[in-house]
Amino acid sequence: MAIAISKSKAEVVITSVNNKSEGMLNKIMSNKLNVPKWRRFFSFKDDSKKSFAGKNVLIVDDEEPFLMSTIDGLSAYAEDYHVLTALNGEEAIKTLKSTKVDLLVTDLKMPKMNGLQLIAYMNRNHTGVPIIVMTAYGTQQIETRLRNEMEILNYIEKPLDINILAESIYNGLMTDDSDRSSQNISLASFLQLVEMEKTTCTLKIASEDRIGYIYLKNGEIMEAETDKLNGKEAAMDITSWDDCDIDIMFSCKIEEKRIGSNLTQILSDHPIIRMEAKAEREAEAEREASLKAEAEDKAKAEREASLKAEAEDKAKAEREAKLEAEAEREKITMQKLRAWKKT
């Protein structure tokens, strides 16, 4: 199924449909999805941002109500880009084969073909198309890992905030196609998505003339092997490969864990990952130092302001005491003058 929002009106236009999706389309068409009057005057849309007329954004999720509400939420952007939808990876691939897609938004847990399979397909056939993953299992580790790949792969957490989705789509479309035309999703990032989703699978990894296998059960790495290596050494070797083609099979023949380390530890042990982790620690140390310096500057400014206030209060008290003393002297002088006149 593919659904597009027209540029002139925030209405749904049917471009292709299968029988199973007919009910969803009837629901959408009955709603018409016209832009509410309030949204015309009060919208999260920033009119100063660039329009991407002619660009297509494909959103893939197996929950029909979610797709309907997302289309409605993004209707304010109907003049900026087209929104297409699909209920699973298979429908998404049909759309990808018939229509140029400039950005993909996908859930990971779906029937027929899930998000991981779709991402692997994109990595082989649509290199450089930005992908936004929707997940309820986001972690700080995966966010840190993806930070260096934000132009090609990003994720947002469910329940979805339409403002965050709109901003993520804008950022993805903003990047020049030529800047990421040959950029692949790294194997390390794909593995962390598998770990995050606690997926049981076997990954067949191909890079140039090399082939390796990584076996995972409930997101935990069980074994890895190449033609020359196995265990942790094989996992370390495979995760260092560049420009990988990934095939995913949802079964794992390895029942007993043969690698003592978990996936995060293996990726952390990798020299490139260690370098990135070091850079992240250094950046964090710089942020902490900056925050400390700001706190010290603030404390110093507060101390100076307090001292200044105390000095002003002291000066004021001295002025008041001086005025009182002068008033007292004047009072005494007047009393003496009146006493002199009487004599």
Phi and psi in degrees as a GROMACS rama.xvg file:
@    title "Ramachandran Plot"
@    xaxis  label "Phi"
@    yaxis  label "Psi"
@TYPE xy
-135.792  134.124  ALA-2
-129.578  134.285  ILE-3
-124.606  141.825  ALA-4
-90.9552  126.597  ILE-5
-68.2683  156.768  SER-6
-77.1928  -35.2746  LYS-7
-79.0397  -34.3056  SER-8
-133.195  151.525  LYS-9
-83.7029  59.4586  ALA-10
-117.693  158.018  GLU-11
-85.9321  132.864  VAL-12
-115.918  123.59  VAL-13
-79.6244  123.057  ILE-14
-106.207  -30.9521  THR-15
-160.694  154.213  SER-16
-156.509  147.565  VAL-17
-113.865  170.927  ASN-18
-60.9631  -37.9367  ASN-19
-68.0464  -21.0516  LYS-20
-95.9625  -2.47996  SER-21
-61.4283  -39.9165  GLU-22
-60.774  -41.3811  GLY-23
-63.6709  -42.4255  MET-24
-64.1074  -39.3648  LEU-25
-60.524  -40.9644  ASN-26
-62.7417  -45.2246  LYS-27
-65.5382  -45.4035  ILE-28
-65.6987  -32.9289  MET-29
-67.859  -28.3632  SER-30
-81.7583  -22.6996  ASN-31
65.6177  -27.1127  LYS-32
55.0941  34.4929  LEU-33
-65.2376  147.169  ASN-34
-66.229  122.384  VAL-35
-58.9315  149.501  PRO-36
-58.674  -38.216  LYS-37
-63.3983  -31.499  TRP-38
-72.2988  -23.2429  ARG-39
-68.2864  -27.2006  ARG-40
-106.698  -24.1621  PHE-41
-135.984  98.2305  PHE-42
-137.259  153.05  SER-43
-74.6111  -4.4075  PHE-44
-72.429  135.272  LYS-45
-98.8972  107.214  ASP-46
-65.7957  -15.5054  ASP-47
-79.0072  -10.6527  SER-48
-79.3625  160.692  LYS-49
-68.9168  141.969  LYS-50
-90.1177  142.335  SER-51
-115.879  48.5225  PHE-52
-53.5097  131.08  ALA-53
93.9974  -12.0011  GLY-54
-82.4916  146.481  LYS-55
-116.844  130.668  ASN-56
-113.795  121.251  VAL-57
-102.712  122.308  LEU-58
-110.994  126.226  ILE-59
-120.63  121.077  VAL-60
-161.834  142.921  ASP-61
-86.2471  -0.801728  ASP-62
-97.1235  109.286  GLU-63
-60.9449  -44.7699  GLU-64
-59.9393  -36.579  PRO-65
-63.9716  -44.8409  PHE-66
-62.6179  -41.4738  LEU-67
-61.5721  -47.199  MET-68
-67.7596  -33.2783  SER-69
-69.1712  -42.9133  THR-70
-59.1402  -44.2632  ILE-71
-62.3391  -44.3782  ASP-72
-63.8626  -32.783  GLY-73
-92.8276  4.01761  LEU-74
-62.918  -23.2595  SER-75
-64.7548  -15.3848  ALA-76
-105.605  17.1107  TYR-77
-59.5978  -29.5581  ALA-78
-84.6941  -9.49962  GLU-79
-96.3145  -38.4719  ASP-80
-160.348  159.215  TYR-81
-87.0426  141.159  HIS-82
-109.038  122.238  VAL-83
-110.602  153.889  LEU-84
-134.576  157.275  THR-85
-148.905  150.439  ALA-86
-89.1626  -11.8025  LEU-87
-165.647  178.186  ASN-88
-62.8886  -36.4947  GLY-89
-62.9789  -45.401  GLU-90
-64.87  -36.5868  GLU-91
-62.3207  -42.4091  ALA-92
-65.4363  -37.4648  ILE-93
-59.894  -42.5627  LYS-94
-65.7198  -42.4712  THR-95
-62.5663  -31.516  LEU-96
-77.1514  -22.7093  LYS-97
-107.337  -17.317  SER-98
-136.647  140.118  THR-99
-72.8606  120.935  LYS-100
-108.568  130.204  VAL-101
-99.6679  -15.9029  ASP-102
-159.084  139.757  LEU-103
-115.644  132.576  LEU-104
-118.016  121.846  VAL-105
-139.213  143.342  THR-106
-78.9119  164.129  ASP-107
-98.7423  -37.1251  LEU-108
-94.8089  106.116  LYS-109
-147.434  155.345  MET-110
-76.9946  169.719  PRO-111
66.3644  -69.5472  LYS-112
-138.43  117.387  MET-113
-85.9964  -178.471  ASN-114
-64.7468  -34.6688  GLY-115
-64.6461  -43.1475  LEU-116
-63.445  -39.2518  GLN-117
-65.6914  -40.4609  LEU-118
-64.937  -41.8756  ILE-119
-60.7438  -40.8059  ALA-120
-62.5364  -45.0053  TYR-121
-60.5479  -38.7848  MET-122
-64.8473  -30.4244  ASN-123
-86.0632  -37.333  ARG-124
-113.132  -18.6552  ASN-125
-135.646  58.4599  HIS-126
-57.9045  133.928  THR-127
93.3732  -9.12826  GLY-128
-76.6292  122.263  VAL-129
-61.0138  142.61  PRO-130
-126.141  131.24  ILE-131
-112.824  121.02  ILE-132
-96.7755  131.142  VAL-133
-100.21  125.38  MET-134
-148.414  152.33  THR-135
-97.0265  5.23296  ALA-136
-121.546  35.2179  TYR-137
-64.581  144.678  GLY-138
-135.01  162.185  THR-139
-63.6706  -35.227  GLN-140
-63.8913  -46.2356  GLN-141
-68.9479  -34.8352  ILE-142
-63.9199  -42.5498  GLU-143
-63.4357  -42.8124  THR-144
-65.0972  -38.6246  ARG-145
-81.4905  -9.70944  LEU-146
-56.8962  -34.4055  ARG-147
-83.3842  -0.958948  ASN-148
-123.02  20.0685  GLU-149
-60.1856  -22.8022  MET-150
-71.1474  -26.4187  GLU-151
-113.662  -29.5038  ILE-152
-143.298  128.488  LEU-153
-141.579  167.595  ASN-154
-142.687  150.782  TYR-155
-130.414  150.257  ILE-156
-93.4087  145.372  GLU-157
-91.5131  149.54  LYS-158
-64.8472  143.462  PRO-159
-77.8167  136.714  LEU-160
-99.9032  116.15  ASP-161
-60.9158  -30.3155  ILE-162
-66.7622  -42.3408  ASN-163
-66.3348  -40.3574  ILE-164
-61.5885  -46.6921  LEU-165
-59.7642  -42.046  ALA-166
-67.0988  -40.2455  GLU-167
-65.179  -40.3988  SER-168
-62.984  -44.9441  ILE-169
-58.492  -47.1372  TYR-170
-62.7621  -39.0133  ASN-171
-66.5441  -42.2338  GLY-172
-73.8372  -22.8193  LEU-173
-67.4864  -30.9384  MET-174
-69.2949  134.089  THR-175
-61.8101  132.787  ASP-176
-55.804  -36.545  ASP-177
-68.0188  -22.9123  SER-178
-73.0987  -22.0608  ASP-179
-131.094  17.4518  ARG-180
-61.6404  -28.3787  SER-181
-113.744  14.2638  SER-182
-86.7911  123.995  GLN-183
-99.698  157.693  ASN-184
-73.1585  130.823  ILE-185
-69.3671  151.428  SER-186
-61.9079  -38.2941  LEU-187
-59.2662  -43.2048  ALA-188
-66.5644  -40.8881  SER-189
-62.6676  -42.3778  PHE-190
-62.4227  -38.1233  LEU-191
-70.6395  -29.8976  GLN-192
-64.804  -41.8687  LEU-193
-61.409  -45.0392  VAL-194
-63.9793  -42.9204  GLU-195
-61.948  -38.119  MET-196
-87.2465  -0.626921  GLU-197
53.9449  51.0002  LYS-198
-90.8398  138.989  THR-199
-95.7113  121.754  THR-200
-167.04  169.376  CYS-201
-121.201  126.259  THR-202
-102.817  126.479  LEU-203
-101.209  116.952  LYS-204
-109.235  126.086  ILE-205
-122.024  132.978  ALA-206
-146.888  115.158  SER-207
56.6738  -119.55  GLU-208
-101.697  14.7536  ASP-209
-105.24  144.428  ARG-210
-133.915  134.53  ILE-211
-139.927  163.54  GLY-212
-129.617  137.303  TYR-213
-124.622  127.12  ILE-214
-107.531  127.79  TYR-215
-131.057  141.629  LEU-216
-129.084  119.408  LYS-217
53.3446  38.5107  ASN-218
80.8542  -0.912829  GLY-219
-102.133  130.803  GLU-220
-72.4194  126.361  ILE-221
-101.418  -40.1916  MET-222
-162.946  158.483  GLU-223
-145.231  149.978  ALA-224
-155.796  146.008  GLU-225
-125.358  -171.679  THR-226
-70.1308  -16.8979  ASP-227
-120.165  -20.912  LYS-228
-128.371  161.506  LEU-229
-147.683  173.06  ASN-230
70.0518  -150.168  GLY-231
-63.0672  -37.4221  LYS-232
-60.8108  -41.1244  GLU-233
-65.7812  -42.3256  ALA-234
-61.7245  -42.6949  ALA-235
-62.9505  -40.9353  MET-236
-66.6235  -48.0436  ASP-237
-62.5699  -42.2313  ILE-238
-70.5824  -7.19004  THR-239
-92.2288  -7.65673  SER-240
-71.6288  147.795  TRP-241
-106.205  159.12  ASP-242
49.6123  59.3756  ASP-243
-88.4921  141.257  CYS-244
-95.1093  133.054  ASP-245
-119.233  123.048  ILE-246
-109.995  136.023  ASP-247
-121.466  128.6  ILE-248
-120.713  130.654  MET-249
-89.2126  63.4722  PHE-250
-157.801  157.248  SER-251
-139.778  114.783  CYS-252
-79.4772  -11.8318  LYS-253
-89.0675  117.144  ILE-254
-94.7129  -31.3513  GLU-255
-105.642  130.755  GLU-256
-66.7432  125.402  LYS-257
-111.446  -2.06289  ARG-258
-118.968  121.774  ILE-259
-68.3852  -32.3976  GLY-260
-83.4057  155.059  SER-261
-88.9638  174.096  ASN-262
-62.71  -41.7225  LEU-263
-61.3728  -40.7205  THR-264
-65.4241  -40.4103  GLN-265
-63.6339  -44.7115  ILE-266
-66.4739  -34.74  LEU-267
-70.1979  -29.3239  SER-268
-77.2537  -18.2651  ASP-269
-65.9867  136.415  HIS-270
-54.3497  -42.3498  PRO-271
-66.0587  -42.2432  ILE-272
-65.5428  -40.0786  ILE-273
-60.9751  -40.4602  ARG-274
-63.6073  -43.1865  MET-275
-65.966  -40.0846  GLU-276
-64.0685  -40.0791  ALA-277
-62.8221  -43.6555  LYS-278
-62.2374  -39.0554  ALA-279
-66.0048  -41.7949  GLU-280
-63.9794  -41.2782  ARG-281
-64.1229  -41.2624  GLU-282
-63.8121  -40.4659  ALA-283
-65.1713  -39.9865  GLU-284
-63.3147  -38.9164  ALA-285
-65.8421  -41.0542  GLU-286
-62.8387  -43.0657  ARG-287
-64.5581  -40.8951  GLU-288
-63.3944  -40.3864  ALA-289
-64.6964  -43.2541  SER-290
-64.0385  -39.5689  LEU-291
-63.4125  -43.6844  LYS-292
-63.6839  -40.34  ALA-293
-63.6594  -40.5566  GLU-294
-64.4122  -41.9622  ALA-295
-64.4514  -42.7037  GLU-296
-62.4261  -40.7638  ASP-297
-65.0426  -43.6717  LYS-298
-63.1695  -41.1274  ALA-299
-63.098  -44.2541  LYS-300
-62.9089  -39.7103  ALA-301
-66.2068  -40.2461  GLU-302
-63.0211  -44.8624  ARG-303
-62.9436  -41.5393  GLU-304
-64.2103  -38.8246  ALA-305
-65.8897  -43.9075  SER-306
-63.3111  -39.4721  LEU-307
-64.4512  -42.4186  LYS-308
-64.2048  -41.1687  ALA-309
-63.5432  -42.0752  GLU-310
-63.1724  -42.0031  ALA-311
-64.6175  -40.6866  GLU-312
-64.187  -39.5237  ASP-313
-66.2088  -44.0409  LYS-314
-62.9277  -40.5642  ALA-315
-63.3384  -43.4005  LYS-316
-63.0392  -39.4714  ALA-317
-65.0812  -41.653  GLU-318
-62.9946  -42.2626  ARG-319
-65.9004  -39.8935  GLU-320
-65.3855  -38.257  ALA-321
-65.8237  -42.7736  LYS-322
-64.2308  -40.0424  LEU-323
-64.745  -40.9083  GLU-324
-64.2992  -42.4821  ALA-325
-64.4013  -39.6176  GLU-326
-64.7073  -38.1866  ALA-327
-66.4787  -42.0758  GLU-328
-64.0557  -40.24  ARG-329
-65.506  -38.2718  GLU-330
-62.35  -44.9727  LYS-331
-64.0128  -41.1804  ILE-332
-61.4729  -43.3213  THR-333
-64.7588  -38.8587  MET-334
-63.305  -41.538  GLN-335
-65.4711  -38.3258  LYS-336
-65.654  -42.6486  LEU-337
-64.9782  -37.9651  ARG-338
-66.6422  -36.2424  ALA-339
-68.2482  -39.967  TRP-340
-63.4723  -37.2553  LYS-341
-65.9894  -33.7693  LYS-342
